[in-house]
Amino acid sequence: MSDEWLTSLITPEPQTGYQLAIKMSRMGVKYTQPSDEIRKKLRPGYADNADSLIASAQVIAVNFQTVAAANNYWRE
């Protein structure tokens, strides 16, 4: 993959930052397993698995922490 899609972690508002965190998470999976065919084949194995879905939410949360820190969302 050579297309550049992440040019900044700075976002205009937290909602946009959360959407960026989701995109970062999805792109992480895409970079890890670049085959669309294999990802589609694997999806049924985790789509109905609560543990897998919670793990996905955890990855998004970590990415949102990164975006939030870059944007100083939690100001004192």
HUHU-V792450 format. One record per backbone hydrogen bond with DSSP energy under -1.0 kcal/mol. CO is the residue of the C=O (numbers start at 1). NH is the residue of the N-H. Records with the same first field share a line. If there is no record, write none. Layout:
BEGIN
CO: NH, NH
END
This chain:
BEGIN
13: 17
14: 18
15: 19
16: 20
17: 21
18: 22
19: 23
20: 24
21: 25
22: 26
23: 27
24: 28
25: 29
26: 30
27: 31
28: 32
29: 33
35: 39
36: 40
37: 41
38: 42
39: 43
42: 45
43: 46, 47
46: 49
49: 53
50: 54
51: 55
52: 56
53: 57
54: 58
55: 59
56: 60
57: 61
58: 62
59: 63
60: 64
61: 65
62: 66
63: 67
64: 68
65: 69
66: 70
67: 71
68: 73
73: 75
END
